[in-house]
């Protein structure tokens, strides 16, 4: 894996050993950041299920102001921390070692800024993680989102998440090979049930 563009362009990244972590491909990351290009400069970026940190580090390379990484797997955390150290990334970085649901349920501390961009990439076989994370971001954890925030979920092309999770409404779906990206925005006037 390598960083595609920005200040850290072409620098190599390490992935955790084994098959438990599936890094976002270079091609899919390039597609993602082509879409995010107008929004990335100065953004606050939340990388959920961050694995080796490839997506969040790409965001920093392209001008994100701050990235918070959330990961609980020890091998992935080790690779993430090694990548951050090797690249000299200390400023504008936070690492939360724990589950995504615990992080989201904790909510936003009073003095913390809200995130402009949220990326989540749970293991493809962990379908309940999509439901739980997107449900929290569209509900109880929506205070983490800045006005106009964009939430992006990477998933299998054939197993798409729902179109709506609380106040989050899918605005765009991009498919590439076996993978896909669902883009969600906040619908401040969701339909009543």
N, C-alpha and C positions, 0 to 999 in steps of 0.2 A: 504494500500500500504506500501511497505517496500523497503529499499535499498538492492539490491541483493548481491553485493560483494564489496570488497575494504575496505578502511579505515573506512567507515561508515556502514559497513555491518549490516543488520538486524534492523537498525534504522527505525522507522515508519515515514511516511509522511502523511500529511493531504491533502485531496482533497477538492476543493470548493463544497459547498452544491448544490444540484439540479442536473439536467441532462444536463445542458448547456455545461459542460466540461466532456470529456470522457478520463480519464487517460489511458495511454499506459499500458497494462496488464504486470504483473511481468514476465509472460512467454515470451511475445513478446520482452520485454526489455532484458531479458536474451539472447534470440536469437540474437538481435541486437548487444549486447556487445560481444558475442562470435565472431561475424564477425569483430567487431572493435578492438578486443583485441590487435592485433599487431600494431595498429595505435594510441591508446588512450593515452599512456604515453607521457606527455609533450605537448599534442595537444591543439590547440585553437579551441573551440567548440562553435558553434552558435545554440541555441535552439529556433527555431521560433514557434510561437503559443504554448508557453511553458506550459500553464496551471499551474498546481501545481509545475512544475519544476522537476518532477520525472526523466526525461531522462537526463537533464543537471546535476542534483545532482548526479545521477549515474555516469556520466562522471567524475565529480570531485572526487567522491569516488574511482574511478578506476585509477586516476592519470592524468586527464586532467589538464593542466596548468591554463587555464582560460576558463570560460563559460560566454557567454552573453545570457541572457534570453530576449525574446521579447514577450510581451503579452499586450492586451488592455482591456480585461474584468476585471472589478473591483473585482469580487469575486475570480477570478483566481489569480490576482495580490496579493490580500490579503493572500491567501493560500500560494503562492510562497514566499512572504516576511516572513510569519510566519515560513515556513519550513526552509528557510535560517537562520533566527535568532535562531530558536530552535537548529539547528545543529551547530551553531557558524561559519557559512560560510560567511566570510567578504572578505577575501583575494582571489583574482582570480575570482571575481564575478562582473558582471555588469547586471543591470536590466533596460531595455528600456520599459517604459509604453507608449504604443502607437501601431499603426497598423504596421503589418509586411511590407506592401507595402510602407508605409512612411519611415520605417527604411531602406529598400532596396533601395528606390529611392534616399535617402540621400547620398548613396555611402560611400566610405571609405575615411575618413580624411587622409591626407598625411602621418601623423606620426603613424597611426594605423596599427597593424599587420594584416595579412590576416588569414582567418579561414581555418584550416585543415579539419574540419568536420562540416557539417551543417545538422541539423535534423529539419524536418518540419512535423507538424501534425495538419493541419487545421481541423475544424469540418468536419466530413465526408460529411455532406449535403451541404457544401460550395465548390462545385466543381470549381467555378471560382477562388477560392483562390489558388488552386493547379496550375492552368494555369498561374495566375498572378505571383506567387512567383517563380515557376520554370522558367518561361519566363524571369523574371528579373535576376535571378541567372545565366541563360545561355546567358544573353545579357548585359543590361545596368549596372547591379550590379555585373558582373563577377569579378570586381576588388576586391571584398571582399574575393575571393577564393585564397588560396595559390596554388602553383604549386602542382599538384597531389591530390587536394582536393577531398573529397567524399561528395556528397549531398544525403541524404536519406529522402525519403518521406514515411510516414505511410499512408495507405489508405485502403478502403474497398477492399476485395479480388475481388469482382465483378465489381468494378469501378476503373480500373487501369488508371493512368495518361499516357500520350503519351510516346513513346520511346525516343523522342528528343525534347529538348527545346533550340533553339539556339546552343550554343557550348556544352551543356550538352547532353550526350548520356547515355541511361540506359544500365548498364553493368550487372545487376543482379536483379532478382525478387525472393523474398522469401515469401511464403504464409504459414499462420498459422491460422487455424480456419477461422473466418470471416475476418481477417485482413491480410494485406500484407505489405511488405517493398520493395520499389523500390530504387535501388542504382544507382546513376548517377556519371559519371566522365566527365571531360572536354575532348572533342575531339578538339584538337587544329587545326585540318584540316577538319572542317565540310564540307559536300557536298555543292556545290553552287547550287543555284536555278535559 
